[in-house]
Amino acid sequence: MELFEQSKKSDRKRKAPLADRMRPRTVEEFVGQTHLLGEGRVLRLALDSGEVPSMILWGPPGSGKTTLGFLIAERTGTAFVPFSAVTAGIREIREVIKQAQWHEEQQGPRTILFIDEIHRFNKAQQDAFLPHVEKGVIILVGATTENPSFEVVAPLLSRVKIFRLDPLSEADVSVIIQRALDDPERGLGLQKPHLHQEALPHLLRMASGDGRVALNTLELAAQITPRRPDGTLEITLTAIEEAAQRRSLLYDKAGDEHYAITSALHKSVRDSDPDAALYWLARMLTAGEDPLYIARRLIRMASEDIGNADPAALSVAVAAKDAYHMLGSPEGELALAQCACYLATAPKSNAVYRAYEKARTDVEEGPMRPVPLHLRNAPTSLMKSLGFGVGYRYAHDYPDALVDQEHVPPELKGRTYYEPTDRGYEAEIRQRLAAWRRRLTQQDPEGQADPER
């Protein structure tokens, strides 16, 4: 019976996808993440000591999170129990924890509870781990593609270490591909494959730092490639292109990558880099982002980072939104690209943004001060008798429509919010305001210009 079970297990392993068969068996075989696993690095030191903390592995797909979980258990001699947050619930977790407690009481090996996609667990499910992680009954290893700051409850975050995994470099992915081509036991070595020179760069580009995508694509390309008469397998660029079809870009419209790329687009515009702005815009559109979401972000940039340095920027952004709304994709995407270039190359000012923030702070943190009486309208006799409107001076009755009177509550007299820059059109606004202020200081108390001054 044991022999039969071993045979079935071996058969399943042979039929497993190439990415699963080529999973590293030791830490030394692991490719990439040298900032964590290199000599003298934090996770490598923990593994070498045999004592690892509960942790969350945060990184993009195909960066090695699940493999690393297996290797941690292998290196430390702990029991390894994998779970997926998509399929597991509280009942299954409680059963595992119960077994882990029994093992601990029997002085057996500690248990690593590996939770894939831990961000999918709700607050109550995540809270269930807290006492057991606290007491060390289990070593929790969670894997997530989402930012733990937003997706993992604070009490659990305080009890685990966060390790950030990077996308694999092209050099890393190239090593993984070559191993799969050479390995006769777990890889494609028995088929005597040869990957054409021009096929490798394309495969690396399509993988985009995802080792699993690279191996899955390579495996499919090998399956659709006919053997040559001499028994070898010539994997061409055409086979790789056919197997890859269209690259799946890393982008979650509700997740961390969404906000990261949106931030990159905004900062490229703010820093006056039209080339980078176009790149990130193309990344978002190609990955399926809602173009109207991008249009709204461009409108925000026009006000926040350009403002009155180029007042036309806001009109351009709104027009781009209307143009896309009218044309749709793909024609309307060009209007968004035109807008991104215009905003990136426009003079920059956040003076309006800073002015509004200061004004809002005064409103939110200060008392609700009444409107001065002379600024109030007085449509009724009662309101007139109370002094509403008394002393108000109509600007158009004065030279250049300039009149020296207060328009804020007395407590805020002299407060300046808007300080124009000397860039773009705001330079003209700055000069105009300075000239007005000089003129106003020369008016007499009745508002007429003093000819003696």
C-alpha positions in Angstrom: 0.0 0.0 0.0 2.8 2.4 0.9 4.5 1.6 -2.4 1.3 2.3 -4.3 0.9 5.7 -2.5 4.5 6.6 -3.2 3.9 5.7 -6.9 0.8 8.0 -7.0 2.7 10.8 -5.3 5.6 10.5 -7.8 3.2 10.5 -10.7 1.5 13.6 -9.4 4.9 15.3 -9.1 5.7 14.5 -12.7 2.4 15.9 -13.9 2.7 19.1 -11.8 3.3 22.3 -13.7 7.0 23.1 -14.4 6.9 26.1 -12.0 5.9 23.7 -9.2 8.4 21.0 -10.1 11.3 23.6 -10.3 10.5 25.0 -6.9 13.8 25.4 -5.0 14.5 22.7 -2.4 17.0 24.6 -0.3 17.7 28.2 0.6 20.9 27.9 -1.4 18.8 27.2 -4.6 16.5 30.2 -4.0 17.0 32.9 -6.6 16.6 36.6 -5.8 15.7 38.5 -2.7 19.4 38.9 -1.7 18.4 41.8 0.5 16.8 39.3 2.8 18.6 36.0 2.1 22.1 37.2 1.2 25.0 36.4 3.6 24.6 38.5 6.8 21.1 39.6 5.9 18.3 39.5 8.4 16.2 36.6 7.2 19.3 34.5 6.4 20.7 35.1 9.9 17.3 34.0 11.4 17.3 30.9 9.3 20.9 30.0 10.1 20.1 30.4 13.8 17.0 28.1 13.5 14.8 30.7 15.1 12.5 32.6 12.9 9.8 35.1 13.9 6.2 35.2 12.8 6.2 37.2 9.6 4.4 38.5 6.6 6.0 38.2 3.2 4.8 41.1 1.0 5.7 41.1 -2.7 4.4 40.8 -6.2 3.2 37.5 -7.8 6.0 35.1 -8.7 8.6 36.6 -6.4 9.0 33.5 -4.2 6.7 34.0 -1.2 5.2 30.5 -1.1 8.6 28.9 -1.9 10.2 30.9 0.9 7.5 29.6 3.3 8.4 26.0 2.4 12.1 26.7 2.8 11.8 28.3 6.2 10.1 25.1 7.4 12.7 22.9 5.8 15.6 24.9 7.2 14.2 25.1 10.8 12.9 21.6 11.0 9.3 22.8 11.8 6.0 21.2 10.7 4.6 23.1 7.7 0.8 23.6 7.3 -0.2 25.6 4.3 -3.6 27.3 4.0 -5.2 29.6 1.4 -7.3 32.4 2.8 -9.5 31.9 -0.2 -10.7 28.5 0.9 -9.9 28.1 4.6 -12.0 29.4 7.5 -11.9 29.7 11.2 -12.8 26.1 11.8 -9.9 24.7 9.8 -7.5 27.2 11.5 -8.7 26.3 15.0 -8.1 22.6 14.2 -4.5 23.3 13.1 -3.8 25.4 16.1 -5.2 22.6 18.3 -2.8 20.2 16.8 0.1 22.7 17.1 -0.7 23.1 20.8 -0.6 19.3 21.2 2.7 19.1 19.4 4.1 21.8 21.8 2.9 20.0 24.8 4.6 16.8 23.6 7.7 18.9 22.9 7.5 18.1 19.3 8.5 20.4 16.4 6.8 23.8 16.3 4.3 24.5 13.5 4.6 27.0 10.7 1.1 28.0 9.6 1.5 29.4 6.1 -1.4 31.6 5.0 -1.4 32.4 1.4 -3.3 35.7 0.5 -3.6 36.5 4.1 -5.1 39.9 3.1 -8.3 38.0 2.2 -9.0 37.1 5.8 -11.4 39.5 7.5 -10.7 41.2 10.8 -12.2 38.5 13.0 -10.3 35.8 11.2 -7.0 37.7 11.6 -7.8 38.3 15.2 -8.0 34.6 15.8 -4.3 34.2 15.3 -3.3 36.8 17.9 -3.1 34.8 21.2 -1.4 31.9 19.5 1.2 34.1 17.8 1.7 35.9 21.0 2.4 32.7 22.9 4.5 31.2 20.2 2.3 28.2 19.7 2.6 28.8 16.0 4.9 30.6 13.7 2.7 32.5 11.4 4.0 33.1 7.9 1.5 35.1 5.8 1.9 35.9 2.1 0.3 38.8 0.4 0.6 41.0 -2.7 -1.2 43.8 -0.9 0.2 46.4 1.4 -0.1 45.0 4.9 -0.5 48.5 6.3 -3.9 48.6 4.8 -4.9 44.9 4.7 -3.7 43.4 8.0 -5.1 44.4 11.4 -2.9 46.5 13.5 -2.7 44.1 16.5 -1.4 41.4 14.2 1.1 43.7 12.5 2.6 44.6 15.8 3.3 40.9 16.5 5.0 40.0 13.2 7.9 41.1 11.0 7.2 42.5 7.6 9.6 41.3 4.8 9.2 43.1 1.5 10.0 40.9 -1.6 11.0 42.6 -4.8 10.1 41.6 -8.4 12.8 39.3 -9.7 15.4 40.9 -11.9 15.9 39.7 -15.5 19.1 38.1 -14.4 17.3 36.2 -11.7 14.6 35.0 -14.1 17.2 34.0 -16.6 18.9 31.8 -14.0 15.5 30.1 -13.3 14.8 29.5 -17.0 18.3 28.0 -17.6 17.8 25.7 -14.6 14.5 24.5 -16.1 16.1 23.9 -19.5 19.0 21.9 -18.0 17.4 19.9 -15.2 16.6 16.3 -16.5 14.7 15.3 -13.3 12.3 18.2 -12.6 12.8 20.4 -15.7 12.9 19.9 -19.4 16.4 18.5 -19.6 15.4 15.1 -21.0 13.8 16.8 -24.0 17.1 18.3 -25.0 15.6 21.8 -25.4 17.4 24.7 -27.0 16.0 28.2 -26.5 16.8 30.5 -29.4 18.9 33.5 -28.7 16.2 36.0 -29.6 13.5 34.1 -27.7 15.1 34.7 -24.2 14.9 38.5 -24.1 11.2 38.3 -25.2 10.5 35.8 -22.5 12.2 37.9 -19.9 10.2 41.0 -20.9 6.9 39.1 -20.9 7.6 37.6 -17.4 8.1 41.1 -15.9 9.9 39.8 -12.9 7.5 36.9 -12.3 9.3 33.6 -12.2 6.1 31.6 -12.3 5.0 33.3 -15.5 8.4 32.7 -17.1 8.3 29.0 -16.4 4.6 28.5 -17.4 5.3 30.3 -20.7 8.4 28.2 -21.3 6.6 25.0 -20.5 3.7 25.8 -22.9 6.2 26.8 -25.6 7.9 23.5 -25.2 4.6 21.6 -25.5 3.6 23.3 -28.7 7.0 22.9 -30.3 7.4 19.8 -32.5 10.5 17.7 -32.0 13.2 17.7 -34.6 14.2 14.4 -36.3 17.3 14.2 -34.0 15.0 14.4 -31.0 15.9 17.9 -29.9 13.5 20.7 -29.1 14.1 24.1 -30.8 12.1 26.7 -28.9 11.9 29.7 -31.1 10.8 33.3 -30.6 7.5 32.4 -32.4 6.8 29.6 -30.0 7.4 31.9 -27.0 5.2 34.7 -28.5 2.5 32.1 -29.2 2.7 30.7 -25.6 2.9 34.1 -24.0 0.1 35.8 -26.1 -0.3 39.1 -24.3 1.6 40.1 -21.2 -0.5 40.4 -18.0 0.7 43.6 -16.4 0.9 43.7 -12.6 -1.9 46.0 -11.7 -4.8 45.7 -9.2 -7.3 48.5 -9.7 -8.3 48.3 -6.0 -4.9 47.4 -4.5 -1.4 48.7 -3.7 -0.1 48.6 -7.3 -3.0 50.8 -8.4 -2.0 53.5 -5.9 1.8 53.1 -6.5 1.4 53.7 -10.3 -1.1 56.5 -9.8 1.5 58.1 -7.5 4.2 57.6 -10.1 2.1 59.4 -12.7 1.3 62.3 -10.4 4.9 62.8 -9.4 6.2 62.6 -12.9 3.8 65.4 -13.9 4.7 67.4 -10.9 8.4 67.0 -11.6 8.0 68.1 -15.2 8.9 64.8 -16.8 6.6 64.2 -19.8 8.3 61.0 -20.8 7.8 59.3 -17.4 4.2 60.7 -17.3 3.5 59.0 -20.7 5.0 55.7 -19.5 2.9 55.5 -16.4 -0.2 56.7 -18.2 0.4 53.9 -20.8 0.9 51.4 -17.9 -2.4 52.3 -16.4 -4.4 52.3 -19.6 -2.8 49.0 -20.9 -3.6 47.3 -17.6 -7.2 48.2 -17.8 -7.5 51.2 -15.5 -10.7 53.3 -16.0 -9.6 56.2 -18.3 -12.1 58.5 -16.6 -10.4 57.8 -13.2 -7.1 58.9 -14.9 -8.8 62.0 -16.3 -10.0 63.0 -12.8 -6.5 62.6 -11.5 -5.1 64.8 -14.2 -7.7 67.5 -13.3 -6.5 67.3 -9.7 -2.9 67.7 -10.9 -3.8 70.8 -12.9 -5.1 72.5 -9.7 -2.7 71.1 -7.1 0.6 71.4 -8.9 0.1 74.0 -11.6 -2.7 76.3 -10.4 -2.4 79.9 -11.6 1.1 79.4 -12.9 -0.8 78.3 -16.0 -4.6 78.7 -15.5 -5.2 77.1 -18.9 -4.0 73.8 -17.5 -7.3 73.2 -15.7 -9.2 73.9 -19.0 -6.9 71.4 -20.8 -7.5 68.7 -18.2 -11.3 69.2 -18.2 -11.3 69.2 -22.0 -9.3 65.9 -22.1 -11.9 64.3 -19.8 -14.7 65.5 -22.1 -12.8 64.4 -25.2 -12.4 60.9 -23.8 -16.0 60.8 -22.7 -17.0 61.6 -26.3 -14.5 59.4 -28.2 -13.9 56.4 -25.8 -11.0 54.1 -26.3 -8.6 54.0 -28.1 -9.0 57.4 -29.8 -9.8 59.2 -26.5 -6.7 57.9 -24.9 -4.7 60.3 -27.1 -6.4 63.3 -25.4 -5.3 62.0 -22.0 -1.7 61.6 -23.3 -1.9 65.2 -24.7 -3.1 66.4 -21.4 -0.4 64.6 -19.4 2.3 66.1 -21.7 0.8 69.6 -21.3 0.6 69.4 -17.5 4.2 68.0 -17.3 5.6 70.8 -19.3 3.6 73.6 -17.8 5.1 76.0 -15.1 4.4 74.6 -11.7 2.9 76.2 -8.6 1.2 74.8 -5.5 0.5 78.3 -4.1 -3.3 77.8 -4.4 -3.1 74.4 -2.8 -1.0 75.8 0.1 -3.3 78.8 0.4 -6.4 76.7 0.6 -4.9 74.3 3.2 -4.0 77.3 5.4 -7.5 78.8 5.1 -9.1 75.4 5.8 -6.9 75.0 8.9 -8.1 78.3 10.2 -11.7 77.3 9.6 -11.3 73.8 11.2 -9.2 74.7 14.2 -10.5 78.2 15.0 -13.9 79.4 16.2 -16.7 80.1 13.7 -16.2 83.8 13.6 -19.2 85.9 12.4 -19.2 87.8 9.1 -18.3 91.5 9.7 -21.4 93.7 9.7 -20.3 95.9 6.8 -20.0 92.8 4.5 -23.6 91.7 5.2 -26.5 92.6 2.9 -29.4 94.4 4.5 -32.6 93.6 2.5 -34.9 94.4 5.4 -35.3 97.5 7.7 -34.6 95.4 10.7 -31.3 94.3 9.3 -30.4 97.9 8.4 -31.3 99.0 12.0 -28.9 96.4 13.3 -26.0 97.9 11.2 -25.9 95.4 8.4 -24.0 96.8 5.5 -23.1 100.1 7.3 -19.7 101.3 6.2 -19.4 99.1 3.1 -17.6 100.8 0.2 -18.5 99.7 -3.3 -15.2 99.0 -5.2 -16.4 100.3 -8.5 -16.8 103.8 -7.0 -13.1 104.0 -6.5 -10.1 104.4 -8.9 -9.2 101.0 -10.5 -11.9 99.4 -8.3 -9.5 99.3 -5.4 -10.8 100.0 -1.9 -9.0 99.6 1.5 -11.5 97.7 3.7 -11.3 94.5 5.7 -13.0 91.3 4.3 -12.2 88.9 7.1 -13.2 88.7 10.8 -11.0 91.2 12.9 -9.1 88.3 14.5 -7.7 87.3 11.1 -6.8 90.8 10.0 -3.5 90.8 8.1 -3.6 87.0 7.5 -2.1 86.1 4.1 -3.0 82.8 2.5 -2.2 83.1 -1.2 1.5 83.8 -2.0 1.9 83.5 -5.7 5.2 82.2 -7.1 7.3 84.0 -9.7 6.7 81.2 -12.2 4.4 81.4 -15.3 1.3 83.5 -15.1 1.6 83.7 -11.4 4.5 86.0 -11.7 2.1 88.6 -13.2 -0.4 87.9 -10.4 2.4 88.4 -7.8 3.3 91.8 -9.4 -0.3 92.9 -9.6 -1.0 92.0 -5.9 2.1 93.9 -4.8 1.1 97.0 -6.8 -2.4 96.9 -5.4 -1.1 96.6 -1.8 1.1 99.6 -2.4 -1.8 101.6 -3.8 -4.1 100.7 -0.9 -1.6 101.9 1.7 -1.8 105.3 0.0 -5.6 105.7 0.4 -7.1 108.0 3.0 -9.6 106.6 5.6 -12.5 107.4 3.3 -10.9 105.4 0.5 -10.0 108.3 -1.8 -6.4 108.4 -3.0 -4.4 111.0 -1.0 -2.9 113.4 -3.6 -0.2 114.3 -1.0 1.2 110.7 -1.0 
